[in-house]
Amino acid sequence: MPNLLLISHGSYAKATLSSCEMILGQLKNIKAIEFKQTMNQDDLLKEIEVAAQTFTKLDAIIVDFTGGTPANTAIRFQAQHPEVKIYTGLSFALLLAVASGTPFSDAYKQVAQTSGLLGEKKPEEKNKVSTITESTTQKTAMFVRIDERLIHGQVATMWTNALKLTRLMVIDDQIVKSPIQKTALKTACPNGIHLSILTAAGAAKRIKQGQYQGQTVLILVKRPAILKQLVDLGVKLPEINVGNMSTKEGSQQVAKSVAVTVNDIADFKYLADQGLTIYHQMIPSEAREDFMNLLKSNEIGGQN
């Protein structure tokens, strides 16, 4: 039986393991860790590394779904440990099959065959072909989100669908230089969606040249400093959604998922002074909150 590490958003992985052990008894070769909302990729990567050291040999990681932070972080771990396989679609049925000694390929088939409405004969599934639907007009619809996790579950599912995106644009001068991080982003990008990974200068040049006409684009950045660069390079940005900025040394919490440093505050004030609307909204179903008011209400909006 392989040594497995389960990773999920929240306690799902631990709960799945606990449920499986109710049937099979204690499974010493399987461990589970959770990705919490207050964590970033680096925090999770450290937990994976610690957990991996408890095995004589880690064979595989099972994550909840493709494109989430657990999956993206597992890919980063795999880059340093290529012998470790990564599987997605963590579920009780899948884990029960694998923990019972079923090979992964057969376990996935079993899950597919046993899911659905009880008593209903499942139709034969046809191969699905993902295509990109381009807008029939030449106008570019552009959105901006600050999210330190970049392409993850909320972006890959909720925001992509809510905004009817055709392209995700990650702008980060450091990621452009990292083949590992670029591979993780490409893996996380949903089927049928274009992906651009650019420096601030490269993005500004392409946007001003009108290279994305007829597309619906979501710009993703980790911090407001990148947006300040774009403005200084002559890019006319739409309103800015602040989704997630993790806690760092010297940062202050202004919302459940947002912590800012003195430099961040200065960048936000600069953007607001350019007439840009800045709001906080984690997921599309939540109400927007005026982000500059959040800074003021936490008594940190008056800093330079």
N, C-alpha and C positions, 0 to 999 in steps of 0.2 A: 504494500500500500504506500503511495507517495506521501512525502511530507508536504503539507499544504499550509499556506497563509491566506486567510480570508480578509478582505478589506472592503469597507462600505462607507457610505455617508451615514453618520450616526451609528446606532447600536445594531443595525440590521445584521451585520456579519456575526456578531457575538450571539444574537438571538437565534440566528439560523444554526449556528454550531450547537447551542444549547438544546434546540429542538431535535437536532439529529442525534445527540447523545441520549435523549430520552428513549430512543429506539435501539441504538447500537451500543450504548454504554459509553464510558469515557474514551475519548479519542485523543491519545497523547501525541499523535503525529499531526494534529491539526490545531492551529492557533488562529485567533481572530483579533483584529484591531479596528478601531473606528476613527473616521475622519470627522473631527468636530468643526463647528462653524467658526470657532476662534482660531483655527489652525490655518497655516498656509502650506504650500507644497514642501518647503524645506523642513517644516515641523514633522509632516507625515513621513517624509523620506527618512528622517532620523529614527522614527518609531519602527519603520520597516527594517532598517539596518539592525536595530537592537533585537527585534523579533527573529530575524534571520539567523542571528548568532546563537539562538537557543536550539537550533536544529543542527544535527551533525552534517546534514546536507538539505538545503531547501530545494524541492523539486519544482514547485509551481505556486503561482499566486492566482487566486480567483477574486475578481473585482465585481462590483454590482453591475456596471454597464460601461460601454465604450464612451469615451469623451468626458467622463467625470474626473474630478481631481484624483481619486484613488487609482483610476486607470492611467492617467497621465504620469502620476508619480511612480507607479509600478514600472512604467516604461523607462523612466530615468534610472531606477534601480537596476533594471535588466541590462542597461547599457554597460554597467560595471560588472554584471553577473549574467553573461549571455546564456549560461546553462539553465537559468531559471525560466520556465515557460509562464506565459500570462494568458489566463482564460477570463472571459467576461460572462455576464448573465448569471451571477450567483443566485441560487435559489435553494430552497429546502430539498426539492426533488433532485436537483443536480448533485448537491452535496451528498445526499443519502446514497445515490447511485455510485458516486466515486468512492465514498468512504466504505462502501460494501465491496469494493474491488473491481468495479466496472471501469474499463478504459474510458478516457474522456470522450473519444469519438462516439462510442456506443452510448455513453451516458447522455450526451446531447440528443441523440436520436430517441432515446427512451423518454426524455422530457417532452420532446415534440409530439411523440405519439400518445402521451398520457395527459396532455393539457387540452383544455377546451370544455365544451358542455358535455356533461356525462350523458351517455346514451346516444349521442349524436355521432354519426359517421363522418369523419373528417374528409373533406375533399382533397384531392391531390393538389399539392401546392405548386404553383408555377414559378419559374424564375422571374425575379423582379429586376427590372432595369431602371436605374436611377438616371434621370435626365435633368438638365438645368433649363429652367424656363426663363428666358430673357424677357424683359419688359418690351412692349411694342412701341413705347415712346422713347424719346432720346433724353428725357430728363433723369438726372441722377437723384435718387432718394438716399440721403446719408444720415446715419445716426451715430452717436458717440457714447461709449460706456467706459468708465473707469472701473476695472475689475482685475485685481491682482492675480486671480486664477486664470484669466484670459478665457480660453475655450474650455468650458467645463459643463456639467450637467444642465445648469440653468440656461446658459447661453446656447448650448447645442440643441436644446429641446424647446424650452419656453420662449426665449427671445427670438430665436430663428423663426419659429412658427408665428409668433405674435406680430413680428415686423415683416413677415414674408420676404426674408432675406434671400439674395442670390450670391452675396459675397461677404466673407468675414475678412477684415483687414487688421492684422496684428502689427502694431507699430512699436518697435523696441530696438534700440541700437545694439544692445547686447545679444538678444536672441538671434539676430541675423547672423552672428558669428558662431552660434552654437548648433552644430549638426544634430546633437541629441535633442535639444529643446525644439528644433524645427521638426524633427521626426515625430515627436510627441504631439505637436500641434496638428500636423497633417493627419495623424491617426485619429485625433479627437474631432476633426472637422466633419460635420454630418455629410452623408452622401448627397450629391446634387448641389452642393454649395462650393463656390470658388473660394480659394484661400490665398491671400497675399500676406507675406511676412516681410516687412520693409523697415528701413531706417526712417527717421523723421524727415530727412532731406529727400529721400527717395519717394516717400509717400506724398510729400508736398508737391514735388515735380509732376508726378502722375495725376494727382487730383487737379492741379491747375491746368494741365494739358487736356483735361476732359476724357481721360482714358476709361472712365467707368460710366459713360453715358448709357442710359437705359437699364442700369442696374440698381439694386437696393442694397446698400452697403452699411455694415456695422463696423465702425472703427473701435478697436479694443486696445486700451493702454493700461499700464499698471499704476501710473501716478500722473498727477496733473502737469508735471514738468514737461512731459512729451507734448501735451496740448498747447502749452505756452510756446514751445518750439514751433509747432505748426502755425500758430497765429503769427509769430514773428517772421515766418517764412511766407506769409501772405495767404494762408489758407483761411477761407471763410467757413468757420465751423457752425453747425447747428447747435441746439441746446445740448447740455452735457448731463448724462445720467451717472451719478456716483453710486456704484453698486457695492463694491467690496474693496477695502484697504485694511490689511491685517495689522495687528498691534506690533509695534517696533519699539526699541529703546528710545525714550524721549517723546513718544507719541501719546496723544490723548484721545480717548473714546468720545465720539460725537453721535454715533448711532450703533446699533447692535453689531453691525458688520463693518463699521468704518472707524478707523483711528487715524489721526493726522499728526504730522510733525509741524514744526515752525515753518520749514521750507514749503511744505504742502499748503499751509494756510496762505503764505505769501503768493504762491502760484494761483490759488483759487481766487484771491482778491484781484490779482492781475487779470485773470480771465473775466471775472465779473465786471471789472472796470472797462473791459472792451465791449460791454453790453450783452455778454452771453448769459443765458439762463442756465443755472446749475441746480439740479434737483437730485434727491436721493430716492431710489426705488429699487428694491432687490429683485422682485419678480413682477411681471406685467399685471397681475391681479391686485397688487398692493396700490394704495394711494400714493401719489407723489408728495414729497416733503421738500420745501424750499431749503436747499443745502446751506446757503449763506445765513439763513435764520438759525439753522442748527448750530453753526459756528458761534453766532452771537449768543444764543441761549446757553451755550456752554462757557461763555465768557472768555473765548479765545479768538473772537473775530476781530478784536481791535489791535492785534499784533501786526508788526510790519511784514 
